[in-house]
């Protein structure tokens, strides 16, 4: 199993495991808030591009996919500095848990370690696409 460059919250990991083992697992959208290293040179650097290429090829191994990516241009409220928001959809919570042992994980996490300085992932509903209120 691959060592994760950023530790998972043990309580949240336990909640995810309960859902995955419940017999009624369901899709999940993981909202990734990433700040990249200077060396990654977001958004045009070689390390960033290599990480995105590997990530886009790696996620389908567990049935997941990147729905969208958006650069962040500022933070009018709060003090969290991030460079990109990335929406990754998983067919199940189990698929998310399977990432560290999936084929290609070693290279994905190696590049993530080079490219990502800070990451926070929020677990959201993945049963229907994000919608605009109105």
Protein Blocks (a to p, Z undefined) as FASTA:
>chain_A
ZZdfbdcdfklmmmmmmmmmnopaccddddddddddfklopakbfklmmmmmmmmmmmmm
nopacfbdcddfbjfecjbdcfbdcddddfbfklmmmmmmgghklmmmmmmmmmmmbdcd
ddddfkbccddeZZ
